[in-house]
Amino acid sequence: MLDQETISLDSLMNSIEKLQVMIVNLNSPNDDPQLIFESLNSTGVDLKDGDKIRNYLLMNELPDAQVAYFKNYWEPIEERTNFDLSSFFRDYLTVKTYKYPNISKVYETFIEFYSFKYNDKMSFFD
């Protein structure tokens, strides 16, 4: 939160000037927003599994619900894991499935687990 940070106005403006907005129109019922999110990456740095899991869990929620899930669940997980969400979810899946997922397959393993185990996001977050 900006009100809790000490940042100069010049630094803030420099950061804002670097932001880019992209609008993607999904025209077909076959367009999968999650797959598009996973493949978009202008920085050349691969998305981490934690980024993909966050998007998967928050996608298709109304803005107020996204903010609530993020504030009440996601943000505390980030803070308690020092933002190492991929390792956290690897350990989480190990405990829940009794199998140690391949580090390169944490996202895929999570999606498989979540799809099999949960019907809605609230039951996952509780």
Phi, psi and omega in degrees: 000134183295327181290347179256359182253152172254103181221138181286158179298321178298317179296319178297313180295321177298320179293316180297322180295337180276346181293143175233141179247136178232135177249128179242120177269127175263112187259340186247147175296345179273350178291126182254109183301327180293317179296322178295315177302316182297328185268340180282128180192094183280346184275343183084354178265126181298144173293141177279158179301324177299322177297316180293319180295316178303311181297319180300317183286328183266343181299147177068012175263151174295152183308317180297320179292321177301314180298317181295313178299317181296310183294317187275335185236305188292311182301316176299324177296316179302312183296319183285342180252010184053037176065020176261069187287329180297315177294319178301312182290333174295314178294318178303313180294325178297315180293318185283327186251352183063023176227144180266106184293148173301135184301332180275359183235022183297314181298311181299319179294320178298314181299317179297313179299310183299315182297325181282323191266328190239143177263336181210165185290324182298321179292332176288313184288336180282000000 
